Amino acid sequence: MACVLVVEDDVDLQFVIDLLLKRAGHEVTMAGHGRAALEAAARRMPDAVVLDWMMPGMSGPEVCRRLRAMPGGDRVGVLMLTVRVEPDDREEALRAGVDDYMVKPFEHEEFMRRLGEMLEHVARARPRA
């Protein structure tokens, strides 16, 4: 299916997201912080990124801005999954280049639906080979 990079420092949540994505047939790469995420994206640009906001060393919006600046980074779907609920937070994330924004805790079915919709959109937007 798709290659999904999960950037989350909570290992319990990493486990849950990994399980959900693998059950759906996706290839999953985990990163516990922003630098690891950018290194993983440099090795292989994912189709989508599930991105936490608050992580050690680098915030989710900063990771998104740097990802978008990488070759091919403009064609990656980015879903921010965070505990931040203020309207200003959502606006900051969107300005950083996030495609979708979900608040934790989240419903698994909604998460998978929204990720699937984002992946479909990304696939339609890619130039044909």
C-alpha positions in Angstrom: 0.0 0.0 0.0 1.8 3.1 1.2 5.0 4.0 3.0 4.2 5.9 6.2 6.6 7.6 8.5 5.4 7.9 12.1 7.1 10.6 14.2 6.0 10.1 17.8 8.0 10.0 21.0 5.4 8.1 23.1 6.3 4.4 22.6 2.9 3.1 23.6 1.3 5.3 20.9 4.0 4.2 18.5 2.9 0.6 19.1 -0.8 1.4 18.5 -0.2 3.4 15.3 2.2 0.8 14.0 -0.4 -1.9 14.6 -3.2 0.0 12.9 -1.1 0.9 9.8 0.4 -2.6 9.4 -3.1 -4.2 9.7 -4.1 -2.0 6.8 -1.1 -3.2 4.8 1.1 -0.1 5.0 4.9 -0.2 5.3 5.8 1.7 8.5 8.9 3.5 9.6 9.1 4.9 13.2 11.0 7.9 14.4 11.0 9.1 18.0 12.1 12.7 17.3 12.4 15.2 14.5 16.0 14.6 13.5 15.4 10.9 13.2 12.3 11.6 11.0 14.3 13.9 8.7 17.1 11.3 8.4 14.5 8.6 7.5 12.9 10.9 4.9 16.3 11.6 3.4 16.9 7.9 3.0 13.4 7.2 1.5 10.7 9.8 1.1 7.5 8.4 2.5 4.0 8.7 1.0 2.7 10.1 4.3 3.9 11.3 7.7 2.0 11.0 11.0 3.6 13.8 13.0 3.4 14.6 16.7 3.8 18.3 17.7 5.7 18.1 21.0 8.9 16.0 20.8 12.4 16.3 22.1 14.7 18.6 20.1 12.4 19.8 17.3 8.7 20.6 17.2 6.3 18.9 14.7 5.8 22.2 12.8 9.5 22.6 12.4 9.9 19.0 11.2 7.1 19.7 8.6 8.7 22.9 7.3 12.1 21.1 6.9 10.4 18.0 5.3 8.6 20.3 2.8 12.0 21.9 1.8 13.5 18.5 1.0 13.4 17.1 -2.6 10.0 15.4 -3.0 8.8 16.7 0.4 6.1 18.8 -1.2 4.4 15.6 -2.4 4.1 13.9 1.0 0.9 13.9 3.0 1.4 15.1 6.6 -1.2 14.4 9.3 -0.4 16.1 12.6 -1.6 14.1 15.6 -1.3 16.1 18.8 -2.8 17.0 22.1 -2.8 20.8 21.2 -6.3 22.0 20.7 -6.1 25.7 20.4 -7.2 27.3 17.1 -3.8 29.1 16.9 -2.1 25.7 17.1 -4.0 24.4 14.1 -3.3 27.6 12.2 0.5 27.3 13.0 0.5 23.7 11.8 -1.3 24.5 8.6 1.2 27.4 7.9 4.0 24.9 8.4 2.5 22.7 5.7 0.4 20.1 7.5 -2.4 18.6 5.4 -4.6 17.4 8.2 -4.8 17.9 12.0 -6.2 15.5 14.6 -6.3 15.8 18.3 -5.3 13.0 20.7 -6.9 10.9 22.0 -8.3 9.9 18.7 -10.7 7.3 17.3 -8.8 4.6 15.4 -11.4 4.4 12.6 -11.4 8.1 12.0 -7.6 8.2 12.0 -7.5 5.4 9.4 -10.2 7.1 7.3 -8.5 10.5 7.3 -5.1 9.0 6.6 -6.6 7.0 3.7 -8.2 10.1 2.2 -4.9 12.0 2.5 -3.1 9.2 0.7 -5.6 9.1 -2.1 -5.2 12.9 -2.5 -1.4 12.6 -2.5 -1.6 9.8 -5.1 -3.9 11.9 -7.4 -1.6 14.9 -7.1 1.6 13.1 -8.1 2.7 13.4 -11.7 2.3 10.2 -13.8 5.5 8.4 -14.8 
